[in-house]
């Protein structure tokens, strides 16, 4: 199987798993999502996609962490499953963004 195919399937599986596991507690979910995120970061994001991916990842991470926290602070009821799904996305996207950012820094260092 080609690397790009593995990366695409890891991305699809990570998104589906992040949503589904928001409704049902599964042990080691964060670890599984982080491993899938690392695979996506290594295999899926290349070249000119790097900047766009990092901007999207930052936006998702800021909303995931700050948005849900702000709603809870303001007293807006946030369902547990929404918080769980956002936490899952943070684990998945954060791991992939870490790899993409490190790859971008290494590339900048070589130039």
N, C-alpha and C positions, 0 to 999 in steps of 0.2 A: 504494500500500500504506500502511495506517495506521501511525502511529508505534508504537502498542502491539504491532502484529503484528511489526514489524521488531525491536523489543526482545525479544519472546518468542522469535523465531527466533535472535537473537544469543545469548540465554541458552542455548537448547538446543544450538546449534552449539558454543558455548564449552565446555559440560560434556562433550559427546561428543568434541570435539577434545582436550580436556585428558586424557581417559582414553586415547583411541586413540594419541595421540602419545607417551604414556608407554612404549609398546612399540616404537615405531619412531622413529628420529631424523629430524626434519624441520627444515630450516633456517628461521630466523626464527619459530619456534613461540611464543616468549615475546612477541614483538612483535605477532603476530596475536592471541594471547589477550588481551594488554593492550588492543588496539583494540576487540575484542569486549566486554571488560569495561567500557571507557569508554562504549560504546553502551548496554550494559545499565544502567549507572549513570545515564545521561542519560534513557533512555526507559522503563525498567521500574519503578523504585522511586520511588513518590510518596507524599506525605502521611503517613498513619498507618503505612505499611510501613517508614518510615525507621529507627525505633528498633530494630525487630525485625531488619531486614536488617543494620544495623551490629553488633548483638550477635552474630548468626550469623557475620558476616564476621570479627569479632575472634576468635571461638572457632575458626573454621577456620584462620585465620592463625596463631594461637598453637599449635594442634596441628600444623599443617604445618611450622612452623619449629622449635618446641621439641620436639615429640614425636619426630620423626624424628632430630633431633640427640641427644636423650636416649637413644634406642635405640642409636644408633651409639656413643655414649660408654660405655654400659653393656656394650658388646660383643655386643649382640643383633644378629644378622645381619638386615639390611634389604635386600631385593632392590633392585637398581638401578631397576627399573620402578616400584616403590612410591615411591621418592624422586623419580623423574621425574614421576609423576602428581601428587604433592603440590606439587612446584615449579610445575607447570602450573596447578594450582588457585590457588596463591599469586599467580601473575601475573594470572590471570583475576579472581579475587575481590578482590585488592588494588586493581586499577585501578577496578573498579566501586565498591568501598567508598570510595575516595578521592573520587570524584565525588559519591557520596551524602553523605559527610561535609561536603564543601564546600557542597553545596546546603543542608544542614541549618544550617550556620553562617551562611550568607547569610540564610536564613529567620529565624533567631534575631536577626540584626542588624537586620532590618526591623521586628521587633516592639517 
